[in-house]
């Protein structure tokens, strides 16, 4: 377990905000990804509440969150392309 430095905390907070925005957009579009996006955001926010974080756990949560955002961006781009 290690202390979370300011830069890492800021990166996690930014990722959490991106997940929150994506979750809201996914809910507006009734996307099946909304639940997974929200779960990833919850995991990140749980880490942010801790004073020390296990590096492996942090990597796992960040990778999952990034995968969910990538999936959402891909899905959103597809929806936009179909709407044109």
N, C-alpha and C positions, 0 to 999 in steps of 0.2 A: 504494500500500500504506500502511496506517496501523496504528498501535498499537491493540490491543484494550483499551478501558478496562474497569474493574472491572464496571460495570453491564452492558455488552455481553457480557462473559465469563460473568457470572452468568445472563443470559438464554439464552445458548447452552447452558450447562450444564443449565439447567432444561428446555429443549427436548429435549436429549439424553436426560435422565432420563425424560421423558414418552414419547419414542420407544422407549426400552428397555422400559418397562412395556407399551406397546401391542404391541410385538413379541412379548413373552412371552405376552400374552393372545391374540394372533393365532395364535401357534404352538399354544397350548392348544386353540384352536378350528379348527385346521388351515386357517387362512385363507390365501388366495393373496396377501394383502397383507403377510404376515410378511416376505417377502424385501425388498420395497420399503421397509418401515418400517426394517428393519435396515440397508439401504444408506444411507438418509437419516441414520440415527444415526451410521454410520461416517463419512460426509462431515462431519457436524458435529464429531465428535471429532477428525477430521484437522485441521479449522480450529483447534480449541482447542489443538492441539499447536504451532501456529505462533506466533511472537512478533509478526508483522505479518500482516494479512489484507487482501486486495484487497476493497474495498467491494462491487464488483459480484459477485464470487464469493460473498461472504458473503450478499448478498441472494438470489442464486440458490439457495443451499443452504437458507437459512431458508424461502424460499417453497415449495420442494419439500417440505421437512420438514413444514411447516404443512399443505400439501395432503394429504400422506400421513396425518397425524393426523386431519384433517377426514374423509377417506375412511374411516378406521378407525372413528371415532366414529359416522359415519352407518351403516356396516355393522353395528357392534355394536348400535346402537339397533334396527336392523331385525331382528337375530337375537333380541334381547330381546322385541320386540313379537310375533314369530312364536311364541316359546316360551310366551307367556301364553295 
